[in-house]
């Protein structure tokens, strides 16, 4: 039987475990009682009567195969699934220690017994809780002496109560039996949405609990494949009734289970295998390892795909952030360009304003100097010429020159308008006066510019500063004599 595997079980790494545990083996509990305790229906009686009895080469057994309810391994035999499988044990093998290569008998029949000890008819209603009883025979006739001795010993020990029976069950699926804190039980279908619960089942390494709920494996599509004769199981509770002519049996009412109770034994048996079976299992294990590796590679591929998807998502988010930052950069650059243009315009406006102020100051300076020259008595042509020639002088030098021109304008030579003076006296006087004025003017000019530094003098200062100052004074004196003394 193949169990369907869901994606979540693959991701949880238990898919191979689920596949490899499609069968279980359990011990069942029985107790002896008197023959008249069990009430059998007609069809059950007919099945028992039809059994081929009293064969000298057969040893007859009857025992409980399974009971409905919840066992200690948290496997749950739900009534509906168990009822549907009630006839599957018939004609199945009876082996020794669950070794299918060591068959010592077979199951001849089965019937259902309710918790009240009443045998249920096949076509009758299903009891709420019940056991499946199996009838079986062991082969006690063998051609080889060692086989005969072995079986004689087994039968003798069965009569002494030293052997037990354990059922074998196959299943093709399971659901989840759930019990809450109040003891309320229900069955949850196993599907893609609920398959995350599988890893919490005890059969697959879980604790059997999930967020306060107790979880069991409710087996479905059950087929009982046989039973084994076992010795001293971990929790021996199965008793074999070897001589049915002396006594019958009934299942102990205390062993009847409903969901939520924990009386039924469910321990998996660890069986000793023969060398041939071990080799076969080794081959199967290698095959399973290969399958597990393939599953791991598949899981890795899916995990890698998930990581790639996450990486792509992160990359898209990062690109969106980069695009946003680029837009911010463009906006900032545009603002910077706008501010730079504004700064250039401001500088140009400032330069224009400064030039305007300089021009106004120059114009004011020219007007002031022009007024000073007009006041000194110069005509318009002389004013223009003087302003041009004195443009490089600072205000102190210009004021000194304008002052001297003003003094010159106030000086009037005698005899110019005296008609009674003769021409010779007039010429002599003028000559003497002119000579005196030139001498006086030269002295005044030199004295006036002793403390005045011209722009040209500042630029030509060398190692001998006194010589440079003397040259500048001489230059100003020459200019003064040319433009002032020789003017009208």
Sine and cosine of phi, psi and omega as CSV:
sin_phi,cos_phi,sin_psi,cos_psi,sin_omega,cos_omega
0.00,0.00,0.64,-0.77,-0.02,-1.00
-0.93,-0.37,0.78,-0.62,0.02,-1.00
-1.00,-0.07,0.72,-0.70,0.05,-1.00
-0.92,0.38,0.70,-0.71,-0.01,-1.00
-0.95,-0.32,0.70,-0.72,0.01,-1.00
-0.98,-0.22,0.37,-0.93,-0.10,-1.00
-0.86,0.52,-0.64,0.77,-0.03,-1.00
-0.90,0.44,-0.58,0.82,0.02,-1.00
-0.94,0.35,-0.53,0.85,0.10,-1.00
-0.92,0.40,-0.70,0.72,0.00,-1.00
-0.91,0.42,-0.55,0.84,0.00,-1.00
-0.98,0.17,-0.07,1.00,0.07,-1.00
0.96,0.27,0.43,0.90,-0.03,-1.00
-0.86,-0.51,0.20,0.98,-0.06,-1.00
-0.88,0.47,-0.69,0.72,-0.01,-1.00
-0.93,0.38,-0.58,0.81,0.04,-1.00
-0.91,0.42,-0.65,0.76,0.03,-1.00
-0.90,0.44,-0.68,0.73,0.00,-1.00
-0.90,0.44,-0.63,0.78,-0.13,-0.99
-0.99,0.12,-0.10,0.99,0.00,-1.00
-0.91,-0.42,0.76,0.65,0.02,-1.00
-1.00,0.01,0.25,0.97,0.06,-1.00
-0.58,-0.82,0.47,-0.88,0.01,-1.00
-0.67,-0.74,0.37,-0.93,0.07,-1.00
-0.71,-0.71,0.81,-0.59,-0.05,-1.00
-0.73,-0.68,0.50,-0.87,0.17,-0.99
-1.00,0.04,0.57,-0.82,0.01,-1.00
-0.90,-0.45,0.51,-0.86,-0.05,-1.00
-0.99,-0.15,0.71,-0.70,0.11,-0.99
-0.69,-0.72,0.32,-0.95,0.05,-1.00
-0.63,-0.77,0.55,-0.84,-0.03,-1.00
-0.98,0.19,0.48,-0.88,0.10,-0.99
-0.40,-0.92,-0.01,-1.00,0.00,-1.00
-0.97,0.26,0.37,-0.93,-0.06,-1.00
-0.87,0.50,-0.62,0.79,-0.15,-0.99
-0.99,0.14,0.07,1.00,0.00,-1.00
-0.97,0.26,-0.60,0.80,-0.07,-1.00
-0.99,0.10,0.74,-0.67,0.08,-1.00
-0.98,-0.22,0.88,-0.48,-0.07,-1.00
-0.95,-0.30,0.61,-0.79,0.11,-0.99
-0.98,0.18,0.21,-0.98,-0.08,-1.00
-0.87,0.49,-0.70,0.72,-0.06,-1.00
-0.92,0.38,-0.53,0.85,0.06,-1.00
-0.93,0.36,-0.67,0.74,0.05,-1.00
-0.87,0.50,-0.69,0.73,0.02,-1.00
-0.88,0.48,-0.64,0.77,0.01,-1.00
-0.91,0.42,-0.62,0.79,-0.01,-1.00
-0.95,0.32,-0.65,0.76,0.02,-1.00
-0.91,0.42,-0.59,0.81,-0.03,-1.00
-0.94,0.34,-0.22,0.98,0.01,-1.00
-0.89,0.45,0.69,-0.73,-0.03,-1.00
-0.97,0.24,1.00,-0.05,-0.15,-0.99
-1.00,-0.06,0.18,-0.98,0.16,-0.99
0.85,0.52,0.54,0.84,0.12,-0.99
-0.99,0.12,0.76,-0.65,-0.11,-0.99
-0.95,0.32,-0.32,0.95,0.00,-1.00
-0.99,-0.17,0.25,0.97,0.02,-1.00
-0.80,-0.60,0.57,-0.82,0.11,-0.99
-0.91,-0.42,0.82,-0.57,-0.17,-0.99
-1.00,-0.07,0.69,-0.72,0.03,-1.00
-0.76,-0.65,0.46,-0.89,0.14,-0.99
-0.57,-0.82,0.75,-0.66,-0.06,-1.00
-0.39,-0.92,0.30,-0.95,0.08,-1.00
-0.95,0.30,0.80,-0.60,0.04,-1.00
-1.00,0.10,-0.73,0.68,-0.06,-1.00
-0.35,-0.94,0.44,-0.90,0.09,-1.00
-0.84,-0.54,0.56,-0.83,0.05,-1.00
-0.94,0.34,0.52,-0.85,0.05,-1.00
0.76,-0.65,-0.23,-0.97,-0.12,-0.99
-0.97,-0.26,0.81,-0.59,-0.03,-1.00
-0.97,-0.22,0.00,-1.00,-0.11,-0.99
-0.95,0.31,-0.24,0.97,0.07,-1.00
-0.99,-0.11,0.21,0.98,0.00,-1.00
0.90,0.44,0.44,0.90,0.20,-0.98
-1.00,-0.08,0.71,-0.70,-0.11,-0.99
-0.89,-0.45,0.83,-0.55,0.12,-0.99
-1.00,-0.08,0.99,-0.10,0.00,-1.00
-0.94,0.35,0.60,-0.80,-0.11,-0.99
-0.83,0.55,-0.71,0.71,-0.07,-1.00
-0.89,0.45,-0.73,0.68,-0.03,-1.00
-0.93,0.37,-0.60,0.80,0.00,-1.00
-0.94,0.34,-0.66,0.75,0.05,-1.00
-0.87,0.49,-0.65,0.76,-0.01,-1.00
-0.90,0.43,-0.42,0.91,-0.04,-1.00
-0.98,-0.20,0.24,0.97,-0.15,-0.99
-0.89,0.45,-0.47,0.88,-0.04,-1.00
-0.98,-0.18,-0.02,1.00,-0.05,-1.00
-0.94,0.34,-0.34,0.94,0.00,-1.00
-0.95,0.31,-0.35,0.94,-0.10,-0.99
-0.87,0.50,0.66,-0.75,0.06,-1.00
0.91,0.41,0.33,0.95,0.06,-1.00
-0.99,-0.10,0.28,-0.96,-0.12,-0.99
-0.95,0.32,0.47,-0.88,0.18,-0.98
-0.87,-0.49,0.95,-0.30,-0.12,-0.99
-0.94,-0.34,0.12,-0.99,-0.01,-1.00
-0.98,-0.20,0.87,-0.49,0.04,-1.00
0.85,0.53,0.57,0.82,0.02,-1.00
0.87,0.49,0.46,0.89,0.06,-1.00
-0.99,-0.17,0.94,-0.34,-0.07,-1.00
-0.93,0.37,-0.23,0.97,0.08,-1.00
-1.00,0.02,0.02,1.00,0.01,-1.00
-0.78,-0.62,0.95,0.31,-0.03,-1.00
-1.00,0.06,0.80,-0.60,-0.04,-1.00
-0.89,-0.46,0.06,1.00,0.02,-1.00
0.03,-1.00,-0.28,-0.96,0.06,-1.00
-0.41,-0.91,0.30,-0.95,0.02,-1.00
-1.00,0.06,0.76,-0.65,-0.06,-1.00
-0.99,-0.17,-0.36,0.93,-0.02,-1.00
-0.10,-0.99,0.10,-0.99,0.03,-1.00
-0.41,-0.91,0.41,-0.91,0.08,-1.00
-0.44,-0.90,0.23,-0.97,-0.07,-1.00
-0.98,-0.22,0.68,-0.73,0.02,-1.00
-0.81,-0.59,0.83,-0.55,0.00,-1.00
-0.96,0.29,0.16,-0.99,-0.02,-1.00
-0.92,0.40,-0.29,0.96,0.04,-1.00
-1.00,0.02,0.07,1.00,0.00,-1.00
0.99,0.14,0.33,0.94,0.00,-1.00
-0.97,-0.23,0.82,-0.57,0.03,-1.00
-0.96,0.29,0.77,-0.64,-0.04,-1.00
-1.00,-0.06,0.62,-0.78,0.03,-1.00
-0.97,0.25,0.49,-0.87,0.01,-1.00
-0.87,0.49,-0.61,0.79,-0.04,-1.00
-0.99,-0.12,0.17,0.98,0.02,-1.00
-1.00,-0.05,-0.06,-1.00,0.00,-1.00
-0.94,0.34,0.46,-0.89,0.01,-1.00
-0.99,0.14,0.80,-0.60,0.09,-1.00
-0.91,0.42,0.43,-0.90,0.03,-1.00
-0.91,0.41,-0.65,0.76,0.02,-1.00
-0.70,-0.72,0.65,-0.76,-0.08,-1.00
-0.32,-0.95,0.16,-0.99,0.11,-0.99
-0.87,-0.49,0.47,-0.88,0.18,-0.98
-0.98,-0.21,0.86,-0.52,-0.01,-1.00
-0.99,-0.17,0.72,-0.69,0.02,-1.00
-0.91,-0.41,0.59,-0.80,0.13,-0.99
-0.95,-0.31,0.66,-0.75,-0.07,-1.00
-0.52,-0.86,0.29,-0.96,0.08,-1.00
-0.77,-0.64,0.53,-0.84,0.14,-0.99
-0.95,-0.31,0.55,-0.84,0.01,-1.00
-1.00,0.09,0.88,-0.47,-0.03,-1.00
-0.93,-0.38,0.23,0.97,0.04,-1.00
-0.85,-0.53,0.87,-0.49,-0.04,-1.00
-0.72,-0.70,0.53,-0.84,-0.03,-1.00
-0.97,0.23,-0.52,0.86,-0.01,-1.00
-1.00,0.03,0.63,-0.77,-0.07,-1.00
-0.89,0.45,-0.68,0.73,-0.04,-1.00
-0.90,0.43,-0.58,0.82,0.05,-1.00
-0.92,0.38,-0.64,0.77,0.01,-1.00
-0.90,0.43,-0.70,0.72,0.01,-1.00
-0.89,0.45,-0.65,0.76,0.02,-1.00
-0.87,0.49,-0.74,0.68,-0.05,-1.00
-0.93,0.36,-0.61,0.79,0.05,-1.00
-0.87,0.50,-0.64,0.77,0.01,-1.00
-0.92,0.40,-0.67,0.74,-0.01,-1.00
-0.89,0.46,-0.71,0.70,-0.04,-1.00
-0.90,0.43,-0.64,0.77,0.03,-1.00
-0.89,0.45,-0.65,0.76,-0.01,-1.00
-0.96,0.30,-0.48,0.88,0.08,-1.00
-0.89,0.45,-0.68,0.73,0.01,-1.00
-0.90,0.43,-0.47,0.88,0.02,-1.00
-1.00,0.09,-0.06,1.00,0.03,-1.00
0.99,0.14,0.40,0.92,-0.03,-1.00
-1.00,-0.04,-0.14,0.99,-0.04,-1.00
-0.87,-0.49,0.38,-0.92,-0.04,-1.00
-0.74,-0.68,0.21,-0.98,0.07,-1.00
-0.89,-0.45,0.49,-0.87,0.01,-1.00
-0.66,-0.75,0.78,-0.63,-0.06,-1.00
-0.99,0.13,0.43,-0.90,0.08,-1.00
-0.87,-0.49,0.74,-0.67,-0.12,-0.99
-0.69,-0.73,0.72,-0.70,0.14,-0.99
-0.96,-0.28,0.51,-0.86,0.06,-1.00
-0.54,-0.84,0.54,-0.84,-0.06,-1.00
-0.97,-0.26,0.08,1.00,0.01,-1.00
-0.05,-1.00,0.10,-1.00,0.07,-1.00
-0.36,-0.93,0.39,-0.92,0.12,-0.99
-0.89,-0.45,-0.16,-0.99,-0.04,-1.00
-0.91,-0.41,0.87,-0.49,0.13,-0.99
-1.00,0.02,0.80,-0.60,-0.13,-0.99
-0.81,-0.59,0.71,-0.70,0.07,-1.00
-0.81,-0.58,0.80,-0.60,0.03,-1.00
-1.00,0.05,-0.06,-1.00,-0.08,-1.00
-0.90,0.43,-0.41,0.91,0.01,-1.00
-1.00,0.04,-0.04,1.00,0.00,-1.00
1.00,0.00,0.07,1.00,0.03,-1.00
-0.96,0.28,0.77,-0.64,-0.08,-1.00
-0.91,-0.42,0.55,-0.84,0.10,-1.00
-0.41,-0.91,0.29,-0.96,0.01,-1.00
-0.94,-0.34,0.81,-0.58,0.01,-1.00
-0.96,-0.27,0.80,-0.60,-0.01,-1.00
-0.90,0.44,0.63,-0.78,0.05,-1.00
-1.00,0.03,0.87,-0.50,0.02,-1.00
-0.52,-0.85,-0.15,-0.99,-0.06,-1.00
-0.87,0.49,-0.61,0.79,-0.05,-1.00
-0.96,0.28,-0.57,0.82,-0.08,-1.00
-0.99,-0.14,-0.06,1.00,-0.13,-0.99
-0.91,0.41,-0.19,0.98,0.05,-1.00
-0.91,0.41,-0.28,0.96,0.00,-1.00
-0.97,0.24,-0.31,0.95,-0.09,-1.00
-0.84,0.55,-0.68,0.73,-0.05,-1.00
-0.91,0.41,-0.25,0.97,0.01,-1.00
-1.00,0.01,-0.13,0.99,0.04,-1.00
-0.96,0.30,0.58,-0.81,-0.02,-1.00
-0.91,0.42,-0.52,0.85,-0.01,-1.00
-0.89,0.46,-0.35,0.94,-0.04,-1.00
-0.88,-0.48,0.44,0.90,0.12,-0.99
1.00,-0.05,0.07,1.00,0.01,-1.00
-1.00,0.08,-0.09,-1.00,-0.02,-1.00
-1.00,-0.06,-0.19,0.98,-0.07,-1.00
0.99,0.13,0.19,0.98,0.01,-1.00
-0.67,-0.74,0.45,-0.90,0.06,-1.00
-0.46,-0.89,0.93,-0.38,0.06,-1.00
0.76,0.65,0.75,0.67,0.07,-1.00
1.00,0.04,-0.10,0.99,0.02,-1.00
-0.98,-0.19,0.61,-0.79,0.13,-0.99
-1.00,0.02,0.74,-0.68,-0.10,-0.99
-0.85,-0.53,0.74,-0.67,0.07,-1.00
-0.80,-0.60,0.26,-0.97,0.01,-1.00
-0.99,-0.11,0.96,-0.28,0.00,-1.00
-1.00,0.05,0.97,-0.25,-0.10,-1.00
-0.94,0.34,0.59,-0.81,0.03,-1.00
-0.69,-0.73,0.27,-0.96,-0.05,-1.00
0.79,0.61,0.81,0.58,-0.11,-0.99
-0.99,0.11,0.58,-0.81,0.17,-0.98
-0.62,-0.78,0.88,-0.48,0.03,-1.00
-0.98,0.20,0.87,-0.50,-0.14,-0.99
-0.99,-0.13,-0.05,1.00,0.02,-1.00
0.56,-0.83,-0.21,-0.98,0.07,-1.00
-0.50,-0.87,0.32,-0.95,-0.05,-1.00
-0.84,-0.54,0.46,-0.89,0.12,-0.99
-1.00,-0.03,0.86,-0.52,-0.11,-0.99
-0.78,-0.63,0.40,-0.92,0.02,-1.00
-0.86,-0.51,0.72,-0.69,0.09,-1.00
0.73,0.68,0.91,0.42,0.10,-0.99
-0.93,0.38,0.15,-0.99,-0.05,-1.00
-0.86,0.51,-0.53,0.85,0.03,-1.00
-0.70,-0.71,0.96,0.27,-0.12,-0.99
-0.92,0.39,0.92,-0.39,0.01,-1.00
-0.70,-0.72,0.08,1.00,-0.01,-1.00
-0.99,-0.16,0.77,-0.63,-0.01,-1.00
-0.89,-0.45,0.75,-0.66,-0.02,-1.00
-1.00,-0.08,0.74,-0.68,0.11,-0.99
-1.00,-0.07,0.96,-0.29,-0.13,-0.99
-1.00,0.03,-0.52,0.85,-0.08,-1.00
-0.89,-0.46,1.00,-0.06,-0.08,-1.00
-0.96,0.29,-0.28,0.96,0.00,-1.00
-0.96,0.27,-0.37,0.93,-0.03,-1.00
-1.00,-0.04,-0.52,0.85,-0.07,-1.00
-0.37,-0.93,0.36,-0.93,0.12,-0.99
-0.94,-0.35,-0.32,-0.95,-0.02,-1.00
-0.48,-0.88,0.26,-0.96,0.14,-0.99
-0.55,-0.84,0.57,-0.82,0.05,-1.00
-0.94,0.35,0.71,-0.70,0.02,-1.00
-0.86,0.51,0.84,-0.55,-0.03,-1.00
-0.84,0.55,-0.49,0.87,0.00,-1.00
-0.92,0.40,-0.31,0.95,-0.03,-1.00
-1.00,0.00,-0.06,1.00,0.02,-1.00
-0.94,0.35,0.71,-0.70,-0.11,-0.99
-0.87,-0.50,0.58,-0.82,0.25,-0.97
-0.82,-0.57,0.23,-0.97,-0.04,-1.00
-0.86,0.51,0.78,-0.63,-0.02,-1.00
0.93,-0.37,-0.41,0.91,0.03,-1.00
-1.00,-0.02,0.28,-0.96,-0.12,-0.99
-0.70,-0.72,0.69,0.73,-0.07,-1.00
-1.00,-0.07,-0.34,0.94,-0.10,-0.99
-0.99,0.10,0.72,-0.69,0.00,-1.00
-0.94,0.35,0.61,-0.80,-0.04,-1.00
-0.59,-0.81,0.47,0.88,-0.04,-1.00
-0.98,0.19,0.79,-0.61,0.13,-0.99
-0.93,0.36,0.65,-0.76,-0.02,-1.00
-1.00,-0.08,0.71,-0.71,0.11,-0.99
-1.00,-0.06,0.94,-0.34,-0.12,-0.99
-0.98,-0.20,0.56,-0.83,0.08,-1.00
-0.99,0.14,0.77,-0.64,-0.04,-1.00
-0.95,-0.30,0.49,-0.87,0.07,-1.00
-0.98,0.20,0.23,-0.97,-0.10,-1.00
-0.86,0.50,-0.66,0.75,-0.01,-1.00
-0.89,0.45,-0.67,0.74,0.01,-1.00
-0.92,0.40,-0.59,0.81,0.02,-1.00
-0.88,0.47,-0.67,0.74,0.04,-1.00
-0.89,0.46,-0.66,0.76,0.01,-1.00
-0.90,0.43,-0.66,0.75,0.02,-1.00
-0.91,0.42,-0.57,0.82,0.03,-1.00
-0.88,0.47,-0.67,0.74,0.04,-1.00
-0.89,0.46,-0.70,0.72,0.02,-1.00
-0.90,0.44,-0.63,0.78,-0.01,-1.00
-0.89,0.45,-0.65,0.76,0.04,-1.00
-0.88,0.47,-0.65,0.76,0.04,-1.00
-0.89,0.45,-0.66,0.75,0.01,-1.00
-0.91,0.41,-0.62,0.78,0.04,-1.00
-0.87,0.49,-0.68,0.74,0.03,-1.00
-0.88,0.47,-0.66,0.75,0.02,-1.00
-0.91,0.42,-0.68,0.73,0.01,-1.00
-0.88,0.47,-0.66,0.75,0.03,-1.00
-0.88,0.48,-0.66,0.75,0.04,-1.00
-0.89,0.46,-0.66,0.75,0.04,-1.00
-0.90,0.44,-0.64,0.77,0.01,-1.00
-0.90,0.44,-0.69,0.72,0.02,-1.00
-0.88,0.47,-0.65,0.76,0.03,-1.00
-0.89,0.45,-0.69,0.72,0.02,-1.00
-0.89,0.45,-0.64,0.77,0.03,-1.00
-0.89,0.46,-0.67,0.74,0.02,-1.00
-0.87,0.49,-0.67,0.74,-0.01,-1.00
-0.93,0.36,-0.63,0.78,0.04,-1.00
-0.91,0.42,-0.65,0.76,0.03,-1.00
-0.89,0.46,-0.68,0.74,0.02,-1.00
-0.88,0.48,-0.63,0.77,0.02,-1.00
-0.90,0.43,-0.67,0.75,0.02,-1.00
-0.91,0.42,-0.64,0.77,0.03,-1.00
-0.88,0.47,-0.69,0.72,0.01,-1.00
-0.88,0.47,-0.69,0.72,0.03,-1.00
-0.89,0.45,-0.64,0.77,0.02,-1.00
-0.90,0.43,-0.67,0.74,0.01,-1.00
-0.90,0.44,-0.64,0.77,0.03,-1.00
-0.89,0.46,-0.70,0.71,0.03,-1.00
-0.89,0.45,-0.61,0.79,0.01,-1.00
-0.91,0.42,-0.66,0.75,0.03,-1.00
-0.89,0.45,-0.67,0.75,0.02,-1.00
-0.90,0.44,-0.67,0.75,0.02,-1.00
-0.90,0.44,-0.66,0.76,0.02,-1.00
-0.90,0.44,-0.64,0.77,0.04,-1.00
-0.88,0.47,-0.65,0.76,0.04,-1.00
-0.90,0.43,-0.67,0.75,0.02,-1.00
-0.88,0.47,-0.70,0.71,0.01,-1.00
-0.87,0.50,-0.67,0.75,0.01,-1.00
-0.89,0.45,-0.68,0.74,0.02,-1.00
-0.92,0.40,-0.61,0.79,0.04,-1.00
-0.88,0.48,-0.66,0.75,0.04,-1.00
-0.89,0.46,-0.64,0.77,0.03,-1.00
-0.90,0.44,-0.66,0.75,0.03,-1.00
-0.89,0.46,-0.72,0.70,0.02,-1.00
-0.86,0.51,-0.70,0.71,0.00,-1.00
-0.89,0.46,-0.66,0.75,0.01,-1.00
-0.92,0.40,-0.67,0.74,0.03,-1.00
-0.88,0.48,-0.65,0.76,0.03,-1.00
-0.89,0.46,-0.63,0.77,0.02,-1.00
-0.92,0.39,-0.66,0.76,0.03,-1.00
-0.88,0.47,-0.70,0.72,0.02,-1.00
-0.88,0.48,-0.64,0.77,0.01,-1.00
-0.90,0.44,-0.68,0.74,0.01,-1.00
-0.92,0.38,-0.60,0.80,0.04,-1.00
-0.90,0.44,-0.69,0.72,0.06,-1.00
-0.86,0.50,-0.67,0.74,0.01,-1.00
-0.90,0.43,-0.62,0.78,0.01,-1.00
-0.91,0.41,-0.68,0.73,0.03,-1.00
-0.87,0.49,-0.70,0.71,0.01,-1.00
-0.89,0.47,-0.63,0.78,0.00,-1.00
-0.92,0.40,-0.66,0.76,0.03,-1.00
-0.89,0.46,-0.67,0.74,0.01,-1.00
-0.90,0.44,-0.67,0.74,0.02,-1.00
-0.90,0.44,-0.63,0.78,0.01,-1.00
-0.91,0.41,-0.68,0.73,0.01,-1.00
-0.88,0.48,-0.68,0.73,0.01,-1.00
-0.89,0.46,-0.67,0.74,-0.01,-1.00
-0.91,0.42,-0.68,0.73,0.01,-1.00
-0.89,0.46,-0.65,0.76,0.02,-1.00
-0.91,0.42,-0.63,0.77,0.02,-1.00
-0.89,0.46,-0.69,0.72,0.01,-1.00
-0.90,0.44,-0.66,0.75,0.01,-1.00
-0.90,0.45,-0.67,0.74,0.01,-1.00
-0.89,0.45,-0.65,0.76,0.00,-1.00
-0.90,0.43,-0.66,0.75,0.03,-1.00
-0.91,0.42,-0.64,0.77,0.01,-1.00
-0.91,0.42,-0.66,0.75,0.01,-1.00
-0.91,0.42,-0.68,0.73,0.02,-1.00
-0.88,0.47,-0.65,0.76,0.01,-1.00
-0.90,0.44,-0.69,0.73,0.00,-1.00
-0.90,0.44,-0.67,0.75,0.00,-1.00
-0.90,0.44,-0.64,0.77,-0.01,-1.00
-0.91,0.41,-0.69,0.72,0.00,-1.00
-0.92,0.38,-0.61,0.79,0.02,-1.00
-0.88,0.48,-0.68,0.74,0.01,-1.00
-0.89,0.45,-0.63,0.78,0.00,-1.00
-0.91,0.43,-0.63,0.78,-0.01,-1.00
-0.94,0.33,-0.62,0.78,0.05,-1.00
-0.89,0.45,-0.65,0.76,0.01,-1.00
-0.91,0.42,-0.48,0.88,0.02,-1.00
-0.98,0.21,-0.10,0.99,0.11,-0.99
0.98,-0.21,0.18,0.98,-0.02,-1.00
-0.99,0.13,0.57,-0.82,0.07,-1.00
-0.99,0.13,-0.02,-1.00,-0.13,-0.99
-0.89,0.46,-0.69,0.73,-0.02,-1.00
-0.90,0.43,-0.66,0.75,0.01,-1.00
-0.92,0.39,-0.60,0.80,0.03,-1.00
-0.88,0.48,-0.72,0.70,-0.01,-1.00
-0.89,0.45,-0.70,0.72,-0.02,-1.00
-0.91,0.42,-0.69,0.73,-0.03,-1.00
-0.92,0.40,-0.67,0.75,0.01,-1.00
-0.88,0.48,-0.64,0.77,0.00,-1.00
-0.92,0.39,-0.65,0.76,-0.08,-1.00
-0.98,0.21,-0.35,0.94,-0.04,-1.00
-0.95,-0.30,0.26,0.97,-0.08,-1.00
-0.91,0.40,-0.44,0.90,-0.04,-1.00
-1.00,0.02,-0.14,0.99,0.00,-1.00
-0.99,0.17,0.52,-0.85,0.08,-1.00
-0.98,0.20,0.07,-1.00,-0.13,-0.99
-0.90,0.43,-0.59,0.81,-0.05,-1.00
-0.91,0.42,-0.68,0.73,0.01,-1.00
-0.92,0.39,-0.67,0.74,-0.01,-1.00
-0.90,0.43,-0.66,0.75,-0.03,-1.00
-0.90,0.44,-0.58,0.81,0.02,-1.00
-0.91,0.42,-0.69,0.73,0.01,-1.00
-0.92,0.40,-0.70,0.72,0.00,-1.00
-0.88,0.47,-0.57,0.82,0.02,-1.00
-0.92,0.40,-0.64,0.76,0.00,-1.00
-0.93,0.38,-0.61,0.79,0.04,-1.00
-0.90,0.44,-0.59,0.81,-0.01,-1.00
-0.92,0.39,-0.65,0.76,0.05,-1.00
-0.89,0.45,-0.64,0.77,-0.01,-1.00
-0.90,0.44,-0.61,0.79,-0.03,-1.00
-0.91,0.41,-0.49,0.87,-0.01,-1.00
-0.99,0.17,-0.29,0.96,-0.02,-1.00
-0.99,0.14,0.83,-0.55,0.01,-1.00
-0.87,-0.50,0.87,-0.49,-0.01,-1.00
-0.91,0.41,0.66,-0.75,-0.03,-1.00
-0.97,0.24,0.40,-0.92,0.10,-1.00
0.99,0.14,0.02,1.00,-0.05,-1.00
-0.94,0.35,-0.61,0.79,-0.05,-1.00
-0.95,-0.32,0.13,0.99,-0.01,-1.00
-1.00,0.03,0.95,-0.30,-0.04,-1.00
-0.95,0.30,-0.33,0.94,-0.04,-1.00
-0.99,0.16,-0.18,0.98,-0.03,-1.00
-1.00,0.07,0.63,-0.78,-0.05,-1.00
-0.98,0.19,0.26,-0.96,-0.12,-0.99
-0.93,0.37,-0.59,0.81,-0.04,-1.00
-0.92,0.40,-0.70,0.72,0.02,-1.00
-0.89,0.46,-0.63,0.78,-0.01,-1.00
-0.89,0.46,-0.72,0.69,-0.01,-1.00
-0.91,0.41,-0.66,0.75,-0.01,-1.00
-0.91,0.42,-0.71,0.70,-0.01,-1.00
-0.88,0.48,-0.65,0.76,0.00,-1.00
-0.91,0.42,-0.64,0.77,0.00,-1.00
-0.91,0.42,-0.69,0.72,0.02,-1.00
-0.91,0.41,-0.66,0.75,-0.02,-1.00
-0.91,0.42,-0.64,0.77,-0.02,-1.00
-0.92,0.40,-0.65,0.76,0.00,-1.00
-0.91,0.42,-0.67,0.74,0.01,-1.00
-0.90,0.44,-0.66,0.75,-0.02,-1.00
-0.91,0.41,-0.65,0.76,-0.01,-1.00
-0.89,0.45,-0.65,0.76,0.00,-1.00
-0.91,0.41,-0.71,0.71,0.01,-1.00
-0.90,0.44,-0.66,0.75,-0.04,-1.00
-0.91,0.40,-0.65,0.76,0.01,-1.00
-0.89,0.46,-0.66,0.75,0.01,-1.00
-0.91,0.42,-0.68,0.73,-0.01,-1.00
-0.90,0.45,-0.68,0.73,-0.05,-1.00
-0.89,0.46,-0.68,0.73,-0.01,-1.00
-0.92,0.38,-0.68,0.74,0.01,-1.00
-0.91,0.41,-0.60,0.80,-0.08,-1.00
-0.92,0.39,-0.50,0.87,-0.09,-1.00
-0.96,-0.29,0.32,0.95,0.05,-1.00
-0.88,0.47,-0.65,0.76,-0.07,-1.00
-0.98,-0.20,0.19,0.98,-0.05,-1.00
-0.98,-0.22,0.77,-0.63,0.05,-1.00
-0.94,-0.34,0.84,-0.54,0.04,-1.00
-0.99,0.12,0.28,-0.96,0.04,-1.00
-0.88,0.48,-0.62,0.78,-0.02,-1.00
-0.92,0.39,-0.59,0.80,0.00,-1.00
-0.92,0.40,-0.63,0.78,0.01,-1.00
-0.89,0.45,-0.60,0.80,-0.05,-1.00
-0.97,0.24,-0.38,0.93,-0.10,-0.99
-0.95,-0.31,0.31,0.95,0.01,-1.00
-0.92,0.39,0.81,-0.59,-0.04,-1.00
-0.85,-0.53,-0.54,-0.84,-0.04,-1.00
-0.95,0.31,-0.53,0.85,-0.03,-1.00
-0.96,-0.28,1.00,0.02,-0.09,-1.00
-0.91,0.42,-0.58,0.81,-0.05,-1.00
-0.92,0.40,-0.61,0.79,0.05,-1.00
-0.90,0.43,-0.65,0.76,-0.01,-1.00
-0.91,0.42,-0.65,0.76,0.01,-1.00
-0.91,0.42,-0.64,0.77,0.00,-1.00
-0.90,0.44,-0.64,0.77,0.02,-1.00
-0.91,0.42,-0.65,0.76,0.00,-1.00
-0.91,0.42,-0.66,0.75,0.01,-1.00
-0.90,0.43,-0.62,0.78,0.01,-1.00
-0.92,0.40,-0.61,0.79,-0.01,-1.00
-0.91,0.41,-0.69,0.72,0.01,-1.00
-0.91,0.41,-0.63,0.77,0.00,-1.00
-0.90,0.44,-0.63,0.77,0.03,-1.00
-0.90,0.43,-0.69,0.72,0.01,-1.00
-0.89,0.46,-0.69,0.72,-0.04,-1.00
-0.89,0.46,-0.65,0.76,0.00,-1.00
-0.93,0.38,-0.58,0.81,-0.05,-1.00
-0.96,0.27,-0.73,0.69,-0.16,-0.99
-1.00,-0.05,-0.39,0.92,-0.06,-1.00
-0.97,-0.24,-0.80,0.60,-0.08,-1.00
-0.93,0.36,-0.53,0.85,-0.03,-1.00
-1.00,-0.03,0.02,1.00,0.04,-1.00
-0.99,0.12,0.14,-0.99,-0.03,-1.00
-0.93,0.37,0.00,0.00,0.00,0.00
